[in-house]
Amino acid sequence: MSPKNSSSPDPIEQAFKLGEHWVPGIWRYMLPAALTDITMPQERRATCLDCPRAKFEGWRPDYRCCTYHPRVPNFLLGLALSDAKSEPIVKRLIKDGFLLPEGMVSSPNQWAHYLSDTAEDRFGRSLKVLCPFLEQKSGMCNLYAFRNSVCSTFFCLHDNGDKGERFWSSLQTVAQQVEMALGQWALQQLGFDVKAYMKRLDSLAKKVERASDPETGAWTPAALKVIWGKFYGRELELLRGCADLVRKHRDELWQISNTIDIQEPIKFDRAAVKVVPRKYRSEIDAEYFETGDTSPPRDIWRGFKTLAKNLWALPTGSLVFSPRARILPNPQDDDQGKAFSSCTHMVEFRSRRDAKEFEWREYIPTDKAMGLLWFSRKRKISDELIERLSGMIKQDAKQFISEWTGKKVLISASLSAVTSKSVKNEIKKRVKKNDD
């Protein structure tokens, strides 16, 4: 949305491109250098400033997926204080009672608001859960170069289907673990006792309903005095101190993050459930109640590397067009069809072969349609196939196969011996000259 922060020459404060996507500058240092060697999914359909969900599914055109309270670690907020646009927002969040020593962390009532939105299908439509860093008129993020792991890895649509979603989710988990570890490490380095801080939070468990405002979600002044301890009134000093530490130790951040045992206020977190109306408690993830040691980032990183490798690995054997999918001409008879008028065809995918309603739809140009229709006969994966397919489509053939197998439109021939009549008829009309 806002590709860089031009006010500072320090790379740690400059967003940079990872594949086709801008990520916070600190990722250069807090994650393994090998991340830049990994091929990232392009996610061409997740166009934020021309949001497809807002255009066709009723999301707010101003906030879109930013109907969310991001958890932003203290050191990123400290870095943001060097930026002219984000500085006043951080200061206002302190004044209004939305920041803790670890950074921007949802209060019990903010959490309850979010759960009620998810239960009522209001994500993307919320009137209450809104990111304070989004500039409503322009749609730009005023924290772009200092975003958290979730905002940096979220896409509302995935070119590679479930495989792509798992890829980004795993990367998000790695980055989030690093963020939490570095946030607590920085506090400890500045003389802020993290264990005592967790005990102070837990001390609020018995009166958790009084810890935050039911309407705004802000932490109450009484709770903030307990939580911040001797640093109450010195919030800016602490945030800047955390930022200075990550600047100074930038070349050691990955190693440091793997030495920190992340601590949590277990009693307080469990008590926070009391604030959630009973009818929305089913939205709470079971993992929320799990306690115990968290995995160090290096362990999660190993799993992410496996997902990244598998994302682009060519399948073995033969592939065929799924009987659950259909390729149809784009009739351009509704707003979405007209918006994609340059795409001659659309793929409709069903939850089962004989389902009347499609599960999802995607518009594609002629060359992609021809490439998919070529698989109405089973095709054995080989160098020759890759070469021929590359001649049909305006895309790397390996990535094309990865994307459509990820969306289960192309499947192992052993899983399907039948192809729908509509596909067979289409193949006769359009792909005869390319077929054997």
C-alpha positions as CSV (number, residue, x, y, z in Angstrom):
1,M,0.0,0.0,0.0
2,S,2.8,2.4,0.9
3,P,6.0,0.7,-0.3
4,K,8.5,2.6,1.8
5,N,9.3,5.0,4.5
6,S,11.3,7.7,2.8
7,S,12.1,9.7,5.9
8,S,14.9,7.4,7.1
9,P,18.0,5.9,5.3
10,D,18.3,3.0,7.7
11,P,17.4,-0.2,6.0
12,I,15.8,-1.5,9.2
13,E,13.2,1.2,8.8
14,Q,12.6,0.7,5.1
15,A,10.1,-1.8,3.7
16,F,11.6,-4.0,1.0
17,K,10.4,-6.5,-1.6
18,L,10.3,-10.2,-1.0
19,G,9.3,-11.7,-4.3
20,E,6.4,-9.5,-5.4
21,H,5.4,-8.4,-1.8
22,W,6.6,-5.6,0.4
23,V,7.6,-6.6,3.9
24,P,9.0,-4.7,7.0
25,G,12.6,-3.7,6.8
26,I,13.4,-5.6,10.1
27,W,12.8,-8.9,8.2
28,R,16.2,-8.4,6.7
29,Y,17.6,-9.1,10.1
30,M,15.2,-11.0,12.3
31,L,14.6,-13.9,9.9
32,P,17.2,-16.2,8.2
33,A,18.9,-14.8,5.2
34,A,17.8,-17.9,3.3
35,L,14.3,-16.4,3.2
36,T,15.3,-14.2,0.2
37,D,16.2,-17.3,-1.8
38,I,12.7,-18.8,-1.5
39,T,10.3,-18.3,-4.4
40,M,7.2,-16.6,-3.0
41,P,3.7,-17.0,-4.4
42,Q,2.7,-13.9,-6.4
43,E,-0.9,-13.7,-5.1
44,R,-2.0,-11.7,-8.1
45,R,-5.7,-11.7,-7.1
46,A,-5.2,-10.2,-3.7
47,T,-5.1,-6.6,-4.9
48,C,-5.5,-4.5,-1.8
49,L,-6.2,-1.1,-3.3
50,D,-8.7,-2.7,-5.7
51,C,-10.0,-5.2,-3.2
52,P,-12.0,-8.0,-4.9
53,R,-13.8,-8.7,-1.6
54,A,-14.9,-5.1,-1.3
55,K,-16.0,-5.0,-5.0
56,F,-17.9,-8.3,-5.0
57,E,-18.5,-9.6,-1.5
58,G,-19.6,-6.7,0.6
59,W,-16.4,-5.8,2.5
60,R,-15.8,-2.2,3.5
61,P,-14.0,-0.4,0.6
62,D,-12.2,1.8,3.2
63,Y,-10.9,-0.8,5.7
64,R,-11.2,-4.1,3.8
65,C,-9.3,-6.8,5.8
66,C,-8.1,-4.2,8.3
67,T,-11.2,-4.8,10.5
68,Y,-8.6,-6.2,12.9
69,H,-6.6,-5.2,15.9
70,P,-3.0,-6.1,15.0
71,R,-0.6,-7.3,17.7
72,V,2.4,-5.0,17.1
73,P,5.6,-5.7,19.1
74,N,7.1,-2.9,21.2
75,F,10.3,-2.6,19.1
76,L,8.3,-2.1,15.8
77,L,6.3,0.7,17.5
78,G,9.5,2.2,18.7
79,L,10.9,2.1,15.2
80,A,7.6,3.7,14.0
81,L,8.3,6.7,16.2
82,S,11.0,7.7,13.7
83,D,8.3,8.1,11.0
84,A,6.3,11.3,10.6
85,K,3.1,9.6,9.8
86,S,3.1,6.8,12.3
87,E,4.7,8.7,15.3
88,P,1.5,10.7,16.2
89,I,-0.6,7.5,16.0
90,V,1.7,5.6,18.4
91,K,1.6,8.6,20.8
92,R,-2.2,8.7,20.6
93,L,-2.5,5.0,21.3
94,I,-0.4,5.5,24.4
95,K,-2.6,8.4,25.5
96,D,-5.8,6.5,24.8
97,G,-4.7,3.4,26.7
98,F,-4.2,0.9,23.9
99,L,-0.5,-0.1,24.4
100,L,1.2,-2.4,26.8
101,P,4.9,-2.9,27.5
102,E,5.0,-5.8,24.9
103,G,3.3,-3.4,22.3
104,M,-0.1,-3.3,20.9
105,V,-1.9,-6.3,22.5
106,S,-5.7,-6.8,22.4
107,S,-7.5,-6.1,25.6
108,P,-10.2,-8.6,26.8
109,N,-13.0,-6.4,25.4
110,Q,-11.2,-5.9,22.1
111,W,-10.9,-9.7,21.8
112,A,-14.6,-10.1,22.6
113,H,-15.4,-7.6,19.9
114,Y,-13.3,-9.5,17.4
115,L,-14.9,-12.8,18.3
116,S,-18.4,-11.4,17.9
117,D,-17.5,-10.1,14.5
118,T,-16.2,-13.5,13.3
119,A,-19.3,-15.2,14.7
120,E,-21.6,-12.8,12.9
121,D,-19.5,-12.9,9.7
122,R,-18.6,-9.2,10.1
123,F,-14.9,-9.6,9.2
124,G,-14.3,-7.1,6.5
125,R,-17.6,-5.4,7.4
126,S,-17.0,-4.4,11.0
127,L,-18.0,-1.0,12.4
128,K,-16.1,-1.5,15.6
129,V,-13.0,-3.6,15.1
130,L,-10.9,-1.2,13.0
131,C,-7.1,-0.9,12.7
132,P,-6.0,2.5,14.1
133,F,-3.1,2.7,11.6
134,L,-5.1,2.7,8.5
135,E,-5.7,6.0,6.8
136,Q,-9.4,5.7,5.9
137,K,-9.5,8.2,3.1
138,S,-6.5,6.9,1.1
139,G,-6.7,3.3,2.2
140,M,-2.9,3.5,3.0
141,C,-1.3,1.9,6.0
142,N,0.6,4.3,8.2
143,L,2.6,1.5,9.8
144,Y,3.5,-0.2,6.5
145,A,7.2,-0.4,7.0
146,F,6.7,-1.6,10.6
147,R,3.8,-4.0,10.2
148,N,3.5,-7.1,12.3
149,S,3.8,-10.7,11.0
150,V,0.0,-11.2,10.5
151,C,-0.5,-8.1,8.3
152,S,2.7,-8.9,6.3
153,T,1.6,-12.4,5.4
154,F,-2.2,-12.1,5.0
155,F,-3.8,-12.5,1.6
156,C,-7.6,-12.8,1.1
157,L,-7.1,-15.0,-2.0
158,H,-4.3,-17.5,-2.7
159,D,-3.0,-18.3,-6.2
160,N,-1.9,-21.7,-4.9
161,G,-5.0,-22.5,-3.0
162,D,-4.7,-24.4,0.3
163,K,-0.9,-25.0,-0.3
164,G,-0.3,-21.3,-0.6
165,E,-2.4,-20.5,2.5
166,R,-0.3,-23.0,4.5
167,F,2.9,-21.5,3.1
168,W,2.0,-18.0,4.3
169,S,0.5,-19.2,7.6
170,S,3.7,-21.0,8.4
171,L,5.9,-18.0,7.6
172,Q,3.6,-15.9,9.7
173,T,4.1,-18.3,12.7
174,V,7.9,-18.1,12.3
175,A,7.9,-14.3,12.2
176,Q,5.4,-14.0,15.1
177,Q,7.4,-16.2,17.4
178,V,10.5,-14.1,16.6
179,E,8.5,-10.9,17.3
180,M,7.3,-12.1,20.7
181,A,10.7,-13.4,21.7
182,L,12.5,-10.2,20.7
183,G,9.9,-8.0,22.4
184,Q,10.4,-9.8,25.7
185,W,14.2,-9.9,25.3
186,A,14.3,-6.2,24.7
187,L,12.2,-5.5,27.8
188,Q,14.5,-7.6,29.9
189,Q,17.6,-5.9,28.5
190,L,16.1,-2.5,29.6
191,G,15.6,-3.6,33.2
192,F,11.9,-4.4,32.8
193,D,11.2,-7.6,34.7
194,V,9.1,-9.7,32.3
195,K,8.2,-12.4,35.0
196,A,7.0,-9.7,37.3
197,Y,5.1,-8.1,34.5
198,M,3.3,-11.4,33.8
199,K,2.4,-11.7,37.5
200,R,1.0,-8.2,37.5
201,L,-1.2,-9.1,34.5
202,D,-2.3,-12.3,36.3
203,S,-3.2,-10.3,39.4
204,L,-5.9,-8.6,37.3
205,A,-7.5,-12.0,36.5
206,K,-10.1,-11.9,39.3
207,K,-11.4,-8.5,38.1
208,V,-10.7,-9.0,34.4
209,E,-14.0,-7.3,33.5
210,R,-12.5,-4.0,34.9
211,A,-9.3,-4.3,32.9
212,S,-10.7,-2.7,29.7
213,D,-13.5,-0.5,28.6
214,P,-16.5,-2.5,27.3
215,E,-17.2,0.0,24.5
216,T,-13.8,1.2,23.2
217,G,-11.8,-1.8,24.3
218,A,-9.1,0.5,25.8
219,W,-7.2,-0.7,28.8
220,T,-8.4,1.2,31.9
221,P,-6.1,3.7,33.7
222,A,-6.2,1.5,36.8
223,A,-5.1,-1.6,34.9
224,L,-2.4,0.3,33.0
225,K,-0.8,1.5,36.2
226,V,-0.6,-2.0,37.4
227,I,0.7,-3.4,34.1
228,W,3.3,-0.8,33.3
229,G,4.7,-0.7,36.9
230,K,7.6,1.7,37.3
231,F,7.4,2.5,33.6
232,Y,3.9,4.0,33.8
233,G,4.2,7.5,32.3
234,R,7.5,6.5,30.6
235,E,6.0,4.5,27.8
236,L,7.7,6.3,24.9
237,E,11.0,5.8,26.6
238,L,10.5,2.1,26.8
239,L,9.3,1.8,23.2
240,R,12.3,3.8,21.9
241,G,14.6,1.7,24.1
242,C,13.4,-1.5,22.5
243,A,13.8,-0.1,19.0
244,D,17.4,1.0,19.8
245,L,18.2,-2.5,21.0
246,V,17.1,-4.2,17.8
247,R,19.0,-1.6,15.8
248,K,22.2,-2.2,17.8
249,H,21.9,-6.0,17.7
250,R,20.4,-6.3,14.2
251,D,22.8,-8.9,13.1
252,E,22.1,-11.2,16.1
253,L,18.3,-11.0,16.2
254,W,17.6,-14.5,14.7
255,Q,20.0,-16.1,17.1
256,I,18.7,-14.1,20.1
257,S,15.1,-15.1,19.3
258,N,16.0,-18.7,19.6
259,T,17.3,-18.3,23.1
260,I,14.2,-16.8,24.6
261,D,11.5,-18.7,26.5
262,I,8.3,-16.7,25.7
263,Q,6.3,-16.1,28.8
264,E,2.5,-15.6,29.0
265,P,0.0,-14.4,31.6
266,I,-1.9,-17.7,31.7
267,K,-4.3,-16.8,34.5
268,F,-5.2,-13.5,32.9
269,D,-5.7,-15.1,29.5
270,R,-8.0,-17.8,30.8
271,A,-10.0,-15.2,32.8
272,A,-10.5,-13.1,29.7
273,V,-13.0,-15.6,28.5
274,K,-15.4,-14.2,31.1
275,V,-15.7,-11.0,29.0
276,V,-16.7,-12.9,25.9
277,P,-20.5,-13.3,25.6
278,R,-21.4,-17.0,25.9
279,K,-22.9,-17.2,22.4
280,Y,-19.6,-16.2,20.9
281,R,-17.3,-18.5,23.0
282,S,-17.5,-21.2,20.3
283,E,-15.3,-18.9,18.2
284,I,-12.4,-19.3,20.6
285,D,-9.6,-21.5,19.1
286,A,-8.9,-24.6,21.2
287,E,-5.2,-23.7,21.0
288,Y,-6.0,-20.6,23.1
289,F,-6.3,-22.7,26.2
290,E,-3.1,-24.7,25.6
291,T,-0.1,-24.0,27.8
292,G,3.5,-25.1,27.9
293,D,6.7,-24.5,26.1
294,T,6.5,-22.8,22.8
295,S,8.7,-24.0,19.9
296,P,11.8,-22.0,19.1
297,P,11.6,-20.2,15.8
298,R,14.3,-22.5,14.2
299,D,12.0,-25.5,14.6
300,I,9.1,-23.7,12.9
301,W,11.5,-22.5,10.2
302,R,12.4,-26.1,9.3
303,G,8.7,-26.9,8.8
304,F,8.3,-23.7,6.7
305,K,11.2,-24.7,4.4
306,T,9.6,-28.0,3.8
307,L,6.3,-26.3,2.8
308,A,8.2,-23.9,0.6
309,K,9.9,-26.8,-1.2
310,N,6.7,-28.7,-1.6
311,L,4.9,-25.7,-2.9
312,W,6.9,-25.7,-6.1
313,A,7.7,-29.4,-6.4
314,L,6.3,-31.0,-9.5
315,P,4.0,-33.9,-8.8
316,T,4.9,-37.4,-10.1
317,G,2.9,-39.5,-12.4
318,S,0.0,-38.1,-14.5
319,L,-2.4,-35.2,-13.9
320,V,-5.9,-34.7,-15.2
321,F,-8.5,-31.9,-15.0
322,S,-10.7,-32.5,-12.0
323,P,-14.3,-33.5,-12.5
324,R,-15.2,-31.1,-9.7
325,A,-14.1,-28.2,-11.9
326,R,-15.6,-26.6,-15.0
327,I,-14.3,-24.2,-17.5
328,L,-17.0,-21.9,-19.0
329,P,-16.9,-18.8,-21.2
330,N,-17.1,-15.5,-19.3
331,P,-20.7,-14.4,-20.1
332,Q,-20.0,-10.9,-18.7
333,D,-23.6,-10.8,-17.4
334,D,-22.8,-9.4,-13.9
335,D,-20.5,-6.9,-12.3
336,Q,-17.8,-9.4,-11.6
337,G,-17.8,-10.8,-15.1
338,K,-17.6,-7.3,-16.6
339,A,-14.8,-6.4,-14.2
340,F,-12.8,-9.2,-15.7
341,S,-13.8,-8.6,-19.3
342,S,-10.2,-9.2,-20.4
343,C,-10.6,-12.8,-19.2
344,T,-12.4,-15.0,-21.8
345,H,-13.2,-17.9,-19.4
346,M,-13.9,-18.7,-15.8
347,V,-13.1,-21.7,-13.7
348,E,-15.9,-22.9,-11.4
349,F,-15.0,-25.4,-8.6
350,R,-17.5,-27.5,-6.7
351,S,-17.3,-29.2,-3.4
352,R,-18.4,-32.4,-5.1
353,R,-18.8,-33.5,-8.7
354,D,-22.6,-33.2,-8.8
355,A,-23.0,-30.1,-6.6
356,K,-25.4,-27.5,-8.2
357,E,-23.6,-24.5,-6.6
358,F,-19.9,-23.8,-7.1
359,E,-17.6,-23.3,-4.2
360,W,-15.4,-20.7,-5.8
361,R,-15.0,-19.0,-9.2
362,E,-11.9,-17.5,-10.9
363,Y,-11.7,-15.7,-14.2
364,I,-8.8,-16.6,-16.5
365,P,-7.5,-15.5,-19.9
366,T,-7.7,-17.7,-23.0
367,D,-4.1,-19.1,-22.7
368,K,-4.7,-20.3,-19.1
369,A,-8.0,-21.9,-20.2
370,M,-6.3,-23.7,-23.0
371,G,-3.6,-24.9,-20.6
372,L,-6.1,-26.3,-18.2
373,L,-8.2,-27.9,-20.9
374,W,-5.2,-29.7,-22.3
375,F,-5.4,-31.8,-19.1
376,S,-8.8,-33.2,-20.0
377,R,-6.7,-36.1,-21.1
378,K,-4.3,-37.4,-18.5
379,R,-0.8,-36.0,-19.0
380,K,2.3,-37.5,-17.6
381,I,4.6,-35.0,-16.0
382,S,7.8,-34.8,-17.9
383,D,10.3,-32.3,-19.3
384,E,8.5,-32.6,-22.7
385,L,5.2,-31.7,-21.1
386,I,6.7,-28.7,-19.3
387,E,8.1,-27.5,-22.6
388,R,4.8,-27.9,-24.5
389,L,2.8,-26.3,-21.7
390,S,5.2,-23.4,-21.6
391,G,4.4,-22.8,-25.3
392,M,0.7,-22.5,-24.5
393,I,0.6,-20.2,-21.5
394,K,2.2,-16.8,-20.7
395,Q,3.6,-18.1,-17.4
396,D,6.2,-20.5,-16.1
397,A,4.7,-23.9,-16.6
398,K,6.0,-25.3,-13.3
399,Q,4.3,-22.5,-11.4
400,F,1.2,-22.9,-13.4
401,I,1.0,-26.6,-12.4
402,S,1.7,-25.8,-8.8
403,E,-1.0,-23.2,-8.7
404,W,-3.7,-25.4,-10.2
405,T,-2.8,-28.5,-8.3
406,G,-2.9,-26.3,-5.1
407,K,-6.4,-25.3,-6.0
408,K,-7.2,-29.0,-6.8
409,V,-8.3,-28.2,-10.4
410,L,-5.5,-30.4,-11.6
411,I,-5.3,-33.7,-9.7
412,S,-3.5,-37.0,-9.9
413,A,-5.0,-39.1,-12.7
414,S,-5.3,-42.0,-10.3
415,L,-7.9,-40.0,-8.4
416,S,-10.2,-39.4,-11.3
417,A,-11.0,-41.6,-14.3
418,V,-13.9,-39.4,-15.5
419,T,-13.9,-36.0,-16.9
420,S,-17.1,-34.0,-17.3
421,K,-18.9,-33.8,-20.7
422,S,-18.7,-30.0,-20.7
423,V,-14.9,-30.2,-20.5
424,K,-14.7,-32.8,-23.2
425,N,-16.9,-30.7,-25.5
426,E,-14.8,-27.6,-24.8
427,I,-11.6,-29.5,-25.5
428,K,-12.9,-30.6,-28.9
429,K,-13.7,-27.0,-29.9
430,R,-10.7,-25.2,-28.5
431,V,-7.7,-27.4,-28.0
432,K,-7.9,-29.8,-30.9
433,K,-5.0,-28.3,-32.7
434,N,-2.8,-28.6,-29.6
435,D,-3.8,-32.1,-28.8
436,D,-2.1,-35.3,-29.9
